[in-house]
């Protein structure tokens, strides 16, 4: 009896365990969350939205009466990517599709604002075979008769909607088509994929295009294909299913590798230079792992589209001008010409909305001789290009190709090759660029750029009699300028999404959203009324009501000044100046500061980070005395951060000075050798935008005055030409204000003979402190002269801040001799030597000196020397 009782207890335990397990399996849903949530009762109330309303498709909209029913794109995504990749896809290329788009994810996924379809009984596990097949079934059942094409895509692919539409309209969708980048797997995978010798599959990453006829044949058998899987590869099984029931395989075409482009660089794909042939020719680009790069790609292709529209606009202007010429209308009368019926040819005049530009300039025909100089001095000569550039208008007649010109030529040649190869498919040939043998180029500021290029090309014919041959062609090209457009930019924007505080707040919102996702479509969740006492406590309801009352008041009656934006021209600037000795130079800087800031009461403060120079110890005390004098006279905010005998480091000094500023302060890093005026301050305020833009002005650096005004550097020895130094002093006739006079006083001579714009100098920077801290600041491990500003510049370039650089003639770097310490790091020492050489004098000065001192070029041999 005891043994029987023991076995009965065992059987009862097993039955109870199985029952409990079945119950838990039904009531607990696994998902991609880190915690398992019990099935709430409200889940039963969830009502799936109408499939047509999800993608904004009207009930009477079909492929015969709409231009947005060419293709339906199903994007496979996961719950963790809904707010990043999926959102980026929807806000970029999804808006330009000649069709509709929907995102397919697990059953528990919710994403307000996205056309999301949660697939029943589907999770976000990998590989997503079930998700892929059920997505195709859903697309066919609900949209099968409304679209010509269907596309299976991932959330890390970028699709160019205009090129996709152009391609699909050239293919017959009534036939079974299965288009993608064909693959058979690697050599190690061939046996594991269980493919026959004549079978392949379309690789899923770059996207797969399926015609309506193929969907009609395959969709009814999706469940069968799901039950007969041979591998864990989703795209392989889809290819096998299509081959079995539609009787077609993936397209064997070399072009698919070009138009459906896959980059093998992984996470680094498309993060570098985008001006590449494979990027321009592609319809889809995969993979884009960082969702921020999706926006970068979209901006780049939008810019290309703008260029195309401007080119079309120029063509239309030229057609109008040529037609008017045939009708006998003079060039100056085209803009006021009236068509039959009283319709003006150009409805908007200059300055009015919709103005199309000056037709006399934009409609000028393509002709190298359309600009005719009246004087010899006005002739624009050509520059000759080989491996170097030869110019008669430059002080250095032979020099290497500058980076801007080299990039411009690359762009021109790439566009020329795209035009040449446009009909390549029909003609069965392709022409590749090999080398630029030589060329001529010139820039006319009003009309554009002229190029004459001798190109070495490689001709390859792959249809009929195959052949390869090298050919040379001359290309006569003219790039015309279009009208100038002005766009106003806001002076301040909300904090970017990467800001830590906002990310933290978003994380809280996402967590709250995930906890109550089942109530997302609950009809009882109406918008809050004026007093939300039912959903809020009394204090929250009261604060909510006050906030709504405040927002409905006129701005002048609102008691909160939180969103008040003071005038940009009065924005406070905080100068930070590192100083090591050099009292005389500092005295000159403070005189400049007095005339521009202190006397005019500008909204500028100055923080001096003062170091003790062991070679000139008195400069430390004298600098403090000078600052105290200005503080006592003007009662202005001038701070000194005393660093004592600490080792000087510019990055560390600026970082110490920043500690005196608040998070939202606009700070400007300046050097003691700089000269500035009121225009400089205005440009700092305009060009520095919190959370958006930093200002790196390109300053004008003066040459050595002894060289600029020295006889050896400006004339031959036998010449008697007198070199006269320019006189900047102007008599005050009372017509100029004090500010205008101060600007004139602190304006240098901006000319090639007096100095140069220091393109590779990054020491002068204007930035908001919060942006400086977000990018990590200076590398404080760098000691001594230079390099810390270059490192910060590269960091800012890689950030999401816009780096604005422009030549600013009001910021003048006064010449001083550069001493390079041989104990510096090699990169710093070479950079210092380069700066020292570039500040000595211009090419003209050096040429005169060499001709006046031939012993420098051809030194005499010393007797007895080997």
ABEGO torsion letter per residue (X at the ends): XAAAAAAAAAAAAAAAAAAAAAAAAAABBBBABABBBBBBAAAAABBBBBAAAAAGBBAABBAAABAAAABBBBBBBBAAAAABAAAAAAABAAAABABBBBBBBBAABBBBGBBBBBBBGBBABOBBAAAAAAAAAAAAAAAAAABABBBBBBAABBBBAAAAAAAAAABBAABBBBBBBBBAEBAAAAAAAGBBAABBBBBAAAEBBBBAAAAAAAAAAAAAAAABBABABAAAAAAAAAAAAAGBBBBBBAAAAAABBBBAAEAABGABBABBAAAAABABBOBBABAAAAAAAAAAAAAAAAAAAAAAAAAAAAAAAAAAAAAGBBAAAAAABBBBGGBBABABBBGBBGBAEBAAAAABBBBAAABBBABAAABBBBBBBBABBBBAABABABBBBBAAAAAAAAAAAAAAAAAAAAAAAAAGBBBBBABBABBBBBBBAAAEBBBBBBBBBBBBBABEBBBBBBBBBBBBBBBBBBBBBBBBBBABBBBBAABAAAAAAAAAAAAAAAAAAAAAABAABBBBBABBAAABBAAAAAAAAAAAAAAABBAAABABAAABBBBAAABBBBBBBBBBEGAAAAAAAAAAAAAAAAAAGBBBBBBBBBBBBAABAAAAAAAAAAAAAAAAAAGBBBBBBBAEABBBBAAAAAAAAAAABBAABBBBBBBAABBBBAAAAAAAAAABBBGABBBBBBBBBBBBAAAAABAAAABBAABABBBBBBBABBBBAGABBAAAAAAAAABBBBBAAAEBBBAABAABBBBBAAAAAAAGEBBAABBEBEGAAAAAAAAAAABABBBBBBBBAABBBBBBBBBBBAABBAAAAAAAAAAAAAAABBAAAAAAAAAABAAAABBBBBBGBX
